[in-house]
Amino acid sequence: MKTFEPSRTTTRIPVRTDPGLRFAWAHAVLAVVLLLAEGIRLGVVPTEVSAASAMVLVGAGLPLPLRPVLGLVTWAFVTGFVVNELGELTLAASDLYRLGALVAAVGLVPTLVRRLRR
């Protein structure tokens, strides 16, 4: 039996260029970094630096509007699972400083590096 539906072709989604997939991969990288940091028993500050560094590297390929969101997610995971226990988020002064630093680092560092390289 023939169908009158035109044939469909599926195109592969380019993992390296699709912002949604890169954003999802960034979350996976964040989870791996935090699990490894816990596994080797890094302290709070080295874990924060490791998570921020990984997100700056991964976030460099994201569009500018997604980078601060990635910084916010990084802050939530670090504050909830590294600084506090069991995913509890707090908004003490140190948490707000951490929030600003992570959002600024993940959001702005890739842009500044690109401008300096020109």
Secondary structure, 3 states (H helix, E strand, C coil): CCCCCCCCCCCCCCCCCCHHHHHHHHHHHHHHHHHHHHHCCCCHHHHHHHHHHHHHHHHCCCCCCHHHHHHHHHHHHHHHHHHCCCCCCCCCHHHHHHHHHHHHHHHHHHHHHHHHHC
